[in-house]
Amino acid sequence: MSGPLPDQLKLATEEIVAGRYAKAEPILRRYVEKNPDDVNGIRLLGELGMSLGALRDAQALLFRCTELAPDYHPARFAYANVLYKRHQYEASLEQIDKLLTIEEQAGWLVLKAANLVEINEHEQAIPIFRKIIEDYPDHRQAYLSLGHALRAVGAIDESIDAYEQCISLGSDQGEAFWSLANLKTYRFSADQVAQMRTLLKDRQCPRRDYYHLLFSLGKSLEDKGEYEEAMAAYTKGNQIRGRMVPWKPETFSQDTQELIGFFSRELFTQRGAWGSDAKDPIFIVGLPRSGSTLVEQILASHSQVEGTAELADIIAMARKISGKRRRSDESMYPSALADMTRDQIGELGDSYVKSTSVQRVTEAPHFIDKMPNNFSHVGLIHLILPNAKIIDARRHPIDCCFSNFKQLFASGQGFTYSQERIGKYYRDYLKIMNHWDEVLPGKVHRVIYEEMVNDTENEVRRLLEFCELPFESNCLEFYRNERTVRTASSEQVRQPIYQQGIGQWEPFAIWLDPLRRALGDYSSWAKSSATPSFEGGE
């Protein structure tokens, strides 16, 4: 573990530092194949896998590191980190606590607190961040993470102060600038805009900082009405980020068609009542930036409903069913479901309820899973949890797609980083949602954002009726709810309903032809969900 690195590892490290991951990967793979017990090589390859988004492979590699060298602390920390990235928070905390029995390193404490945030233990996390800052006043990540945690609990002024303190430290400032922009309600000063422009002109500006700054500059220019330059910043930011987060629309379209082909009306007639009896979950699906956080906040203001977060459990289940070990492997999802027994399908539903229990901190009988990408998995959800409620949050295609184009996501969501990508994705979303309406009529309740804004009380009453919940006036005063909110709309849903979210794309209309072409005919986008109720078979 100590001592000089072999030449191949030195070369790979240089490529990684330079951001040339594609060149580093084959060097590391060849080295690890020849030296399967070299934990330095395994760790580097695992950490590179994290950077490339190959989290399952990274987890396997880093777990092997901890087995080969239990006292190799950087490898255990990296293993805890990949567990965190794969939403295995309790397992990550277990690894971090092992390290913290040895000593209290700042980075280890940050990761522990970040895990606590993800399981809604903000009251435990915030003091940890503050302690790190007290002991290490120049710890940039601690300020940034503290800002995120404070924002989630609604302490906005303190959150802004943490982000601004992070910027004042003078390095890696891009993410802090974007965190301020991502508040949506924050307005940059002229000096801050000038500072962003100066940083962007620096040839040594790290790529990660660079694209964060571009999205931040775009937001600040849009707020000032300088739309052409704002669009240029957004476009360049998407180009750079899009190269780092690959996305193939053709693959997603093919996967969508396979789901449509498998989940037939006949399947649900035969197996529609096979799943778990649990009635706890309420799923909110759709696209990001579609008004889903507003719907969540309304429902979470009801006394019988707890809001949690965008939970990855259904997506993780689909990946596990797929049986894929490598990206090139053929997926067995959803076809493998055809071979499962009634008991096995029921166990999948029960396992979902169990795995998500870590996110629940109240005794409310229902909880919300707001993972938007679950729209692809409505069939799986109904199969394993036939009593779950499913809500489709939908917004005008141009508004929704352009809002995603302007959004820089912390991870994933590669479909957003070009007008063509997001337009084709929205089209496939409409296609599969129409399919669910046909084979599961009445199963999905649709909330049109524009209708919720314009006729709030009636739409809220319809929503609660679908969820079989009595009307409560708190749901109309959702902005008074002090629950934690961890999405880009966190500040917007702490305000009463407003009209400003409608038509935000219009000043940018002349630059959105690629999006329109990718969308094609979207005239039926606001089609209501089918009304007859669905009753599955035995």
DRENDRENTOR-751665 format. One record per residue: residue in three letters; y, z, x of N, C-alpha, C, CB in turn. Coordinates in steps of 0.2 Angstrom, whole numbers, plus 5000, padded with zeros to 4 digits. Atoms other than C-alpha are relative to their C-alpha. Glycine has a CB too. Layout:
<rs>
ALAYZXYZXYZXYZX ...
</rs>
This chain:
<rs>
MET499450005004500050005000500650005004500050064995 SER499450004996501250035014499849965006500150085003 GLY500150054995501449935030500349944999499350005002 PRO499750065001502049765033499649954995500149965006 LEU500350045005501749635019499749945003500449984994 PRO500250064997500649485023500549944998499349984996 ASP499550055000501649325025500049974993499849945005 GLN500050035006501049255008500450044995499349994997 LEU499649965004501749404999500750005001499750075000 LYS499350014999503349395008500349944997500150005008 LEU499850065003503549215003500150004993499549945002 ALA500049995007503149254985500650044998499350034997 THR499549965002504349394985500749975001500050065005 GLU499450044999505749284992500149954994500049965006 GLU500050055005505349154978500250044993499449964999 ILE499849965005505449294965500750025000499550064999 VAL499449984999507049364971500549944999500250035007 ALA499550065002507849184970499949984993499849955005 GLY500150025007507249174952499549945000500649984997 ARG500550065000505949034957499350024998500049965006 TYR500649975002504549114947499449945000500050024993 ALA500650055000503548944945499749995007500349944997 LYS500250014993503448934964499650065002500649985005 ALA500349944998502949114966499350014997500450064998 GLU500649995004501549114953499449975004500049974993 PRO500650034997500348994962499850045007500049935001 ILE500149964993500649084979499650064999500750015003 LEU500349935002500149254971499349994998500550044995 ARG500750015003498649184961499549995006500049954995 ARG500450024994497949104977499850075004500349955004 TYR500149944996498249264987499550054997500750045001 VAL500449955003497449384974499349974999500350014993 GLU500750035000495949264972499650025007500049934998 LYS500349994993495649284991499950075002500449965005 ASN500049934999496049464991500050054994500750025004 PRO500149975006495449544975500250074999499449984997 ASP499849935000495749724980500650025003499450035004 ASP499449994997497449704988500550024994500349945004 VAL499649985005498449814976500849985000500050084999 ASN499350034999500149744983500049944996500250005007 GLY500050065003499649574978499950004992499549965003 ILE500249995007498949624961500650034996499450054999 ARG499449975003500549724957500549954999500350065004 LEU499550055000501649584962499949944994500149965007 LEU500250055005500649454951500150034993499349985001 GLY499949975006500749584937500750004998499750075000 GLU499350005001502549604938500349944998500450045005 LEU499850075001502849424939499849984993499749955005 GLY500350015007501749404923500550034995499350034999 MET499549975005502949524914500649965000500250075002 SER499450045000504449414919499949944997500249995008 LEU500250065003503549264913499850014993499549965004 GLY500249995007503049344896499350004999500349954996 ALA500749995001501249344900499750075000499649965006 LEU500149935000501049524895499350025000500450034994 ARG500749985000499249534891499749995007499649964995 ASP500350014993498749464909500350055004500249935002 ALA499749954995500049574917499750074998500850004998 GLN500349935001499349734908499350005003499950014992 ALA500749994997497549694914500150005007499649934998 LEU500050004993498149664932500350075002500549955002 LEU499749944998499249824932499550064999500650014997 PHE500549955002497849924924499550015006499649994994 ARG500550014994496649864938500450045006499949935002 CYS499649974994498049924951499950084999500749985000 THR500149925000497950104944499350025001500350024993 GLU500749984999496050104944499950005008499649954997 LEU500150014992496050044963500450055004500249935002 ALA499649964996497450154968500450054995500549965005 PRO499749955005497750304956500750035003499650054998 ASP499449964997499150374968500549945002499850045006 TYR499550054999500050204969500650004994499749935001 HIS499649985005501550264959500449944998500550055002 PRO499750065003502550094958499649964996500349965006 ALA500450045004501050014951499950034993499349995003 ARG500049965006500850154938500649994996499850075001 PHE499450015004502650134933500049934997500650015005 ALA500050075003502449944931499550004994499849955006 TYR500450005005500949974921500350044993499350045002 ALA499649975005501950094910500549964997500350075002 ASN499550055003503249964908499749944996500449975006 VAL500350065004502049824902499850034994499549975004 LEU500249975006501349944890500650014995499750075001 TYR499450005004503149974884500249944997500650035004 LYS499850065003503449794882499549974995500049955006 ARG500550025005501849774872500050044994499349995004 HIS499949965006502449904860499450055000500049964994 GLN500549955000501050024865500350075003499449985005 TYR499649954998502250164866499750075002500650024995 GLU500349944998501150314866499650005007499550024994 ALA500450014994500050244880500550005006499649934999 SER499550004995501650204890500250075002500649964998 LEU499849934999502250384888499550045004500150044993 GLU500549974996500550444894500049995007499349984997 GLN499950024993500750354910500650035003500049925001 ILE499449974998502550404912500050085002500649984996 ASP500049934999502150584910499650025006499750034993 LYS500449994994500850574923500450005007499449955001 LEU499650014995502150514935500550065000500449935000 LEU499549955000503450644930499750075001500350004993 THR500349944997502250784934500150015008499350014998 ILE500050014993502450724952500850025002499849945003 GLU499349994999504350714952500449964994500249975007 GLU499650035005505850664941500449945002500450054996 GLN499650054997506350494947500449974994499649945003 ALA499550025005507850414937499649944996500649985003 GLY500350065003506950254933499450024995499749955005 TRP500549985004505450344926500250044994499550055004 LEU499749975006506550454915500349954995500550055002 VAL499750055005507450304908499449974996500349945005 LEU500550035004505750224903499750054995499449985005 LYS500349955005505150384895500550004994500050075003 ALA499550005005506750394885500049934996500750015003 ALA500050075004506650204880499450004996500049945005 ASN500550005005504950234873500150054994499450035004 LEU499849965006505550384863500549974995500350065003 VAL499550045005506950274856499549954995500549965004 GLU500450045004505550154850499650034995499649965005 ILE500449965005504650284841500550054996499450045003 ASN499549975005506250344832500150085002499850004993 GLU499949934998506350504843500750005004499450025005 HIS499350014997508250474847500250075002500549974996 GLU499849934999508550664847499750025007499950054995 GLN500349984994507350684862500349955006499349995000 ALA499850054995507950524871500750005002499949934997 ILE499350004998509850544871500150055005500450014994 PRO499949954995509850704881499749985007499750074998 ILE500350024994508650624894500549955003499449974999 PHE499550044997509950484896500650035003500249944995 ARG499449964997511350604898499950045006500350054994 LYS500249974994510450704911499949955006499350044999 ILE500150044995510050554921500749985003499749934998 ILE499350024998511950504921500350065003500449984993 GLU499849944996512350684926499850005007499950064996 ASP500350004993511250674941500149945004499250024999 TYR499950074996511550494945500549964996499349965000 PRO499550035004513250444939500149935001500650045002 ASP500050075000513050274945499449964998500149985008 HIS500650035003511450234936500249954994499550064998 ARG499750055005511950074927499550004994500049935003 GLN500450015006510350064916500050064996499349995003 ALA499949945004510550244910500649994995500150065004 TYR499450015005512250204903499949954995500649975005 LEU500150055005511650044895499550034995499749945004 SER500549985005510150124887500350064996499450035004 LEU499749955004511150274882500549974994500550055004 GLY499650045005512350144873499649984995500449955004 HIS500550035005510850064864499850064995499449975003 ALA500249955004510250234858500650034995499750065004 LEU499549985004511950294852500249954995500650015005 ARG499950055005512250134843499550004994500049935003 ALA500649995005510550154834500250054995499450015003 VAL499849945004511150324827500750004997499850065004 GLY499350005003512850264822500650035004500050024994 ALA499549974996513850344836500449955004499750065005 ILE499750064997514850194839500550015006500349954995 ASP499549994995516350254849499750035006500550064997 GLU500449984994515150344861499649955003499650064998 SER500450054998514050194862500549955004499749964994 ILE499650044996515550084867500350035006500749994995 ASP499849964993516150214880499449995005500150074999 ALA500650014995514350204888500049935002499450024996 TYR500050074998514450014888500549985005500049954994 GLU499450014995516150014896499950035006500750024996 GLN500149964993515650144909499549965004499750074998 CYS500550054997514150024913500449945004499549984995 ILE499750054997515349884916500550025006500549964995 SER499549974994516549994927499650015006500350064997 LEU500349994994515150014939500049945005499250024998 GLY499850054996515449844945499449955002500350025006 SER500650054998513649754946499649994994499650035006 ASP500550025005512449674934500450024993499450045000 GLN499649985006513849684920499849964994500749995002 GLY500150045006513249544909499750034994499649945003 GLU500449975006512049644898500550054997499450035002 ALA499649955003513349774895500649964996500450045006 PHE499550045004514649644890499749974994500349945005 TRP500450035006513349564878499950064995499449975002 SER500249955005512949734871500750024996499850075004 LEU499349995003514849754867500149944995500650005004 ALA499950065005514849574859499550014994499949945004 ASN500550005005513249614850500150054995499350015003 LEU499849955006514049754840500349964994500550055003 LYS499750045006514849614830500750024998499549994994 THR499349975002516349724826500550015006499950064996 TYR499649994994516949744844500549945002499650025006 ARG499650064998518449634850500250015007500650004995 PHE499949994992518649604869500849995001499749945003 SER499250014998520449624877500049945004500250065003 ALA499950064996521249484886499750015007500849985000 ASP500249984994520849574902499250005001500250075002 GLN500750015000519049584898499749935000499750044994 VAL500250085000518949394894500149975007500449974994 ALA499950024993519749364911499550025005500750025002 GLN500649974996518449474919499449964999499950074999 MET500650045001517049374911500149935003499950004993 ARG499950064998517849214916499950005008500749974998 THR500149994993517949274934499350015003500450065003 LEU500749994998516149334935499649934999499750054995 LEU500450065001515549164928500249955005500249974993 LYS499950044995516449074942499750025007500850005001 ASP500349984994515549174955499449965001499950085000 ARG500650044999514249064963499450045001500149955006 GLN500549964999513249214967499850044994500250055006 CYS500249975006513149274949499349994998500549974994 PRO500750015002511349314945499949974993499750075000 ARG500250045006510549204932500050044993499449965000 ARG500049965006510249344920500750034998499650075001 ASP499349985002512049404921500449944997500450025006 TYR499650065002512649224919499949984993499849945004 TYR500150025007511849184902500250064995499349994999 HIS499749945004512349364895500749995000499850065003 LEU499250015000514149324900500249944996500249995007 LEU499950065004514049154892500050014992499649945001 PHE500049985007513549224875500550054998499350034999 SER499449955001514849364877500649964999500050055005 LEU499450035000516149244881500149954993500149955006 GLY500050035006515649134866500250044994499349974999 LYS499849965006515849274854500750025000499550075000 SER499349994999517549324861500449954998500150035007 LEU499650055001518149154860500049984992499849945004 GLU500150015007517449134842500550044996499350004998 ASP499649955003518349294837500849985000499950065003 LYS499350024999520049214843500149934997500150005008 GLY499950065003519749054834500049945005500650004996 GLU500050064995519448944850499349975000500250035007 TYR500750025002517948864842499749955005500049974994 GLU500350054996517748714854499750035007500549945002 GLU500249964994517648824870499450054998500650035003 ALA500649965002516548944861499449974999500250044993 MET500650045001515348814856499749985007500149944996 ALA500350024994515248754874499750065004500649985004 ALA500449944997514848934880499450014997500550064999 TYR500649995003513548954867499549955002500150004992 THR500550064998512748784871499750015007500349944999 LYS500249994993512748824890499550065000500650005004 GLY500449945000512048994887499349994997500350064996 ASN500650025003510648924876499649965005500149974993 GLN500350044995510248794889499650045005500449945003 ILE500349964994509948914903499550054997500650055003 ARG500549965003509049044892499449964997500350044994 GLY500650035003507948914884499649975005500349944996 ARG500450024994507348854901499550065002500449985006 MET500449944998506749034904499550024994500550065001 VAL500449985006505949054886499749944997500450054995 PRO500250065003504948904883499750004993499449975005 TRP500250015007504548844865499849934999500650034996 LYS500250065002503548704859500049994992499349985003 PRO500050015007504048654841499349974997500649964997 GLU500750035003502448544839499550055000499949945005 THR500549955001501348694843500150044994500050045007 PHE499949955006502148804830499849964994500750025000 SER500150045006502048664817499249994999500349935001 GLN500850015001500148634821499750074998499749985007 ASP500349945002499848824820500250014993500350065004 THR499950005007500748824803499649974996500849984999 GLN500450045004499748684797499350034999500049935002 GLU500649975000498148774802500050064995499850035007 LEU500049945004498648934793500049984992500750045001 ILE500050025007499048834777499349974998500549945000 GLY500750035002497348744778499550064999499849965006 PHE500549945000496448914780500150044994500050045006 PHE499849955006497349024767500149964994500650045002 SER500050045006496848934751500050054994499449955000 ARG500149965006496948994733499350034999500349964994 GLU500749985001495048994733499850065004499649945002 LEU500149944996495049114748500250074997500349995007 PHE499749935003496149244739499750014994500749994999 THR500349985006495249224723499350035001499849934996 GLN500649974998493649274732500150065003499649955005 ARG499949944995494349404744500650044999499949985007 GLY499349975000496049454737500050074999500349974994 ALA500049935001495449634733499650035005499850024993 TRP500549974995494449664749500450055005499849945004 GLY499749964995495749754759500150074999500749975002 SER499949925001496349934761500450014994500550025006 ASP499649985006497050024746500750025001499650054996 ALA499449974998498550084755500649964997500149995008 LYS499550035003500150054746500750025004500150034993 ASP499449974997501350124759500549945003499750035007 PRO499650044996501949964768500449954995499649955004 ILE499650055003503449854762500249965006500650034996 PHE499850044995503649704773500649964998499449955001 ILE499450055001505249604775499949955005500750045001 VAL500250064996504949434782500649955000499449974999 GLY499550055000506049284786500249985007500650024996 LEU499850024994507049224800500550065002500449935000 PRO499549964998508149334811500749984997500050015008 ARG499450015002509949344805500049974993500349955005 SER500150035007509449304787500250054995499349984999 GLY499949955005510049464779499550054999500249974994 SER500649965001508449554782500250085001499449985005 THR499849934999509349714789500350034994500450005007 LEU499649985006510449724774499450024995500449944997 VAL500549995005508849714763499750075002499549954999 GLU500349934997508049854774500450064998499949995007 GLN499649945001509549964773500150024993500749985003 ILE500049985007509649954754499450034998500149934996 LEU500749975002507749994752500050075004499549965002 ALA500149934996507850134766500550054997500149985007 SER499649955004509250214755499750034994500749974999 HIS500449975006507950254742499650065002499549944997 SER500349944998507250424742499249995002500050054995 GLN500750014999505450354742499849955006499749984994 VAL500150054994505650234757500350025006500349934997 GLU499849994994505750254775500149945004499550055004 GLY499950064995506550124787499750015006500749985000 THR500249994993505650104803500349955005499249995001 ALA499750054995505949944814499649944999499950035007 GLU500350065000505349774818499350015004500449945003 LEU500749984997503449824821499649945002499750044995 ALA500450054997502349714831499350004998500149995008 ASP500749995001500749774824499649944997499950064996 ILE500350065003500349624813499949945005500449984994 ILE500050054995500749504827499450015005500649985003 ALA500549984995499649604839499349994997500150075002 MET500650005003498249604826499849925000500050034993 ALA500150075000498349414824499849975007500649964998 ARG500250024993498249394843499350035002500550035005 LYS500749984999496749504844499549964997500050084998 ILE500550045003495849414831499949935003500249994992 SER500050064997496249254840499549995006500749985003 GLY500550004994495149304855500249975006499449984998 LYS499850044994496249214867500150055006500749964998 ARG499849974994496249274885500549975004499350015004 ARG499550044996497249134892500449964995499749965006 ARG499650045005498649024884499649944998500649985003 SER500450065001497448874886499450014996499849975007 ASP500649995004496048954876500149984993499850085001 GLU500050025007495648894859500150074996499449964997 SER499949945004496249024846499550004994500750004997 MET500449995006495049094833500350034994499450055002 TYR499649975005496449154822500349934996500550055002 PRO500349955004496349134807499349994998500450004994 SER500750025002494649054806499550065001499749945004 ALA500549945000493749214812500050054994500250045007 LEU500049965006494249304796499549984995500749994997 ALA500550035005493049194787499350035001499949935001 ASP500749974998491549284796500150084999499849985007 MET499949925001492249464792499750024993500750025001 THR500249975006491449574779500650034997499450055002 ARG499549965004492349664766500250075003499750024993 ASP499849944996492249824776500449995006499350045002 GLN499650014994492949744791500749984998499749945004 ILE499350015003494449674781500450064999500049954995 GLY499749945002494749844774500250045006499550044996 GLU499949964994494649924791500749975004499450005005 LEU499450034997496049804798500650034996500049924999 GLY499549975004497149864784500150075002499949994992 ASP499949934998496850044788500250015007499350044999 SER499850004993497050014806500849995001499649965005 TYR499350015000498749944803500450064998500249944995 VAL499649945002499350094793499950065005499650034993 LYS500149954994498650204807500449995006499350015002 SER499650024994499450114821500850014999499849935002 THR499349995001501150114813500250074998500249954994 SER499849945002501150294808500450045006499350054999 VAL499549974995501950334825500749994999499849975007 GLN499350025002503550254818500250044995500049934999 ARG499749975006503650364803500150085002499450004995 VAL499749944998504650524804500150044994500650005004 THR499849965007504850574785499350004996500649964996 GLU500649995005503650614771500049954994500050074997 ALA499950055005504250464761499349964999500649955001 PRO500650035001502750374752500049935003499850004993 HIS499950074998503350204758500449995006500349954994 PHE499650024994503950124774500149935001499650035006 ILE499850074999504749964779499849975007500749994999 ASP500150034994504049844792500449935000499249985001 LYS499650055000505449724796500049945005500750035000 MET500150054995504649604809500149934996499350015003 PRO499850075004505449434803499449955001500649975002 ASN500550054999504049334811499450004996499950005008 ASN500649995004502749404800500049954994500050074997 PHE500150055006503149264787499449955001500749965000 SER500550044999501849164796499350034998499949985007 HIS500649965001500549304792500050034993500050055006 VAL500049975007500849334774499350004997500549964995 GLY500750015002499049274771499650065003499749945002 LEU500449944997498349404783500250064997500250005008 ILE499849935003499449544776499750014993500850005000 HIS500349995007498849514758499350015001500249934996 LEU500750004999497049494764499850085002499749965005 ILE500249944997497049664773500450064996500250015007 LEU499649955004498349754762500349974994500750025005 PRO499850035006498349684745500550034996499449994996 ASN499549965004499449824738500750005003499750074999 ALA499350004996500849794751500549964996499949985007 LYS499450055002502549724745500249965005500550054997 ILE499850054995503149574754500749974997499549945001 ILE499350025002505049524753500249955005500550065000 ASP499850064996505649354760500850005000499849944998 ALA499250004999507549374766500249935002500250065004 ARG499850074999508349204765500749995000499649954995 ARG499250024999510049134770500049935001500350045006 HIS499850075000510848964769499749975007500749994999 PRO500350034993509948854783500550005005499649944998 ILE499650024994511448804793500350075002500649964997 ASP499749934998512248984792499450045004500250044994 CYS500549964997510549064797499849975007499450004996 CYS500150044993510148934811500550015005499849934999 PHE499450004996511848934818500150085003500649984997 SER500049934998511849124818499550025005500050054994 ASN500549994995510249124828500249975006499349984997 PHE499850044994510948994840500550045004500349944998 LYS499549964997512349114844499750075003500650024995 GLN500349944999511149264846499650005006499650034994 LEU500449994994510449324863499550054998500450015006 PHE500549955002508849414859499750035007499449974997 ALA500349974994508149544871499449975003499950084998 SER500750034998506449464872499849954994499550055002 GLY500450045005505449324863500549964997499750044996 GLN499650055005506149214849500349945004500750044998 GLY499850064996506149064860500249944996499449985004 PHE499850055004506348954845500849994998499650014993 THR499249995002508249004844500449965005500250074999 TYR499650024995508748924860500249935001499750025007 SER499750065000509248754855500149984992499649945003 GLN499950025007509848674839499449974997500649954999 GLU500650035002508348564838499450054999499849955005 ARG500549955000507148714841500150044993500050055005 ILE500049955006507848824827500049964994500750035001 GLY500150045006508048684815499349984998500449935001 LYS500750015001506248634816499650064998499649975006 TYR500349945002505748814815500150024993500250065005 TYR499949985007506648844799499749954995500849994999 ARG500450055004505848684792499350024999500049935003 ASP500749985000504148754796499950074996499750015007 TYR500049945003504648924789500049984992500650045001 LEU499950025007505148844772499349974998500549944999 LYS500750035002503448744772499550054999499849955006 ILE500549955001502348894774500250054995499950045007 MET499849965006503349004762499949974994500850025001 ASN500250045006503148864749499350014999500249935001 HIS500850005001501248874752499850074998499749995007 TRP500249935002501249064750500250014992500450065004 ASP499850005007502149044733499549964996500749964999 GLU500550045004500848914728499350044999499949935003 VAL500749975000499249014733500050074998499749995007 LEU499949935002499949184730500650014995500150055006 PRO499450005004501149164715500250074998499949964994 GLY499749945001502249314713499950055005499750034993 LYS500149954994501649404729500650015004499449975004 VAL499449994996503249374738500650004996500049945006 HIS499450005004504949424731500549975005500250074998 ARG499550034995506349314738500750034998500049934999 VAL499349985001508149384741500449955004500050085003 ILE499550054997509449254744500650045002500249944995 TYR499549964997510749334755500749984996500249985007 GLU499350015004512249244746500050034993500149925000 GLU500049975007511649304729500050075000499349984997 MET499949924999511449484736500750025001499650025006 VAL499349984998513249474742500449994993500349955005 ASN499650025005513949394726499850044993499949934998 ASP500249975006512949494713499550065002499649954995 THR500449954997512349654722499650044995500550045004 GLU500349955004511949774708499349974997500450034995 ASN500550045003510849644699499449995005500249944996 GLU500550014995509949594715499650065002500349965006 VAL500349934998509649774720499550024995500550055001 ARG500549985005508849814703499449955000500449994993 ARG500650055000507749654704499550025006500249935001 LEU500449984994507249714722499650064999500450015006 LEU500349935002506849894716499449994995500550054998 GLU500550015005505849834701499449965003500349954995 PHE500650034997504749714712499650055004500349955005 CYS500349954996504449864723499750064996500550035006 GLU500349945005503949974708500450065002499350005000 LEU499649944998505350094713500550014994500350005007 PRO499549995005506550174700500749995003500050084998 PHE499350014997508350134702500350065002500549964995 GLU499749954997509350244713500749985002499750045006 SER499350024998511250234715500149995008500550044997 ASN500050004992511050274734499949935003499550045003 CYS500150074997510450094736500649955000499449974996 LEU499450045000512150024731500550035005500350014993 GLU499649974995512950144744499650005006500350074998 PHE500450004994511750094758500450015006499749935000 TYR499649994994513150094770500250075002500749964999 ARG499949934999513250284769499450035003500250044994 ASN500649984998511450294775500150015008499449954999 GLU499949994992511450374793499449995004500250075000 ARG500650024996509750314798500149965006499449974995 THR499950044994509450234814499949934999499550025006 VAL500050075001509650044815500049975006500549974995 ARG500150034993509049944830500049935000499350035003 THR500050085000509449764826500849985001499849974993 ALA499450034999510949654829500550014995500049935002 SER499649995006511649694812500150074998499749974994 SER499949925001511749884814500750024998499850035006 GLU499349985002513649894812500249974994500549985006 GLN499850045007513749764798499750044994499749935001 VAL500349975006512549864787500350074999499250005001 ARG499749935002513550024789500749994997500150035007 GLN499450025003514949934780499849984993500449955003 PRO500250025007515049894761499949925001500650014995 ILE500250075000514449714756500749965001499749984993 TYR499450044999515749584762499849925001500350025007 GLN500250075001515849394761500149965007500649974996 GLN499950044994516249354779499449975003500350055005 GLY500650034997514449314783499849934997499450054999 ILE500250065003514449164772500549945003500150004992 GLY499650064998515048994779500250015007500549994996 GLN499749994993515249054797499949945005499750065004 TRP500250064997514548894803500649945000499449974999 GLU499650065002515948784795500549985006500450024994 PRO499550024994517248794810499649965005500350065003 PHE500450034995515848724821499649944998499550055003 ALA500450055003515248594809499949935004500349984993 ILE500050064997515748444820499550005006500749985002 TRP500450004994514548504834499350014998500250055005 LEU500649985002513048534823499549954997500150064994 ASP500450065002512348364820499250015002500249935002 PRO500749994998510748404830499650054996500050025008 LEU500449955005510348554819499949964993500550064999 ARG500250045007510548444803499549955001500749974998 ARG500550054999509448314810499350045000500149955006 ALA500649964999508148444815499750034993500050055005 LEU500149975007508248524797499749954995500650044998 GLY500250055005508048364788500250024993499249994999 ASP499749985007508148384769499850074998499649954995 TYR500149935002508348564765500350024993500350055006 SER499749995006509048544748499750064995500049944996 SER500349955004507748664740499950075003499349974998 TRP500149944996507948804752500150064996500550005006 ALA499949945004508548924739499550014994500750014997 LYS500550005006507048894727499750075000499449955002 SER500249935002506549064719499250005001500250024993 SER500750005000504849124722499650004993499850075003 ALA500350015006503549094709499950074996499349975001 THR500049935003503549224695499350024997500449994994 PRO500649975003501749234688499750055005499549954998 SER500349954995500849384696499349985002500050074996 PHE500750024997499349354707499550064999500149985007 GLU500549955000497749444704499449985004499850024992 GLY500550024996496449434717499350014997500050035007 GLY500749985003494549434714499750065003499649935001 GLU500449944997493249554719499649985006499650034994 
</rs>
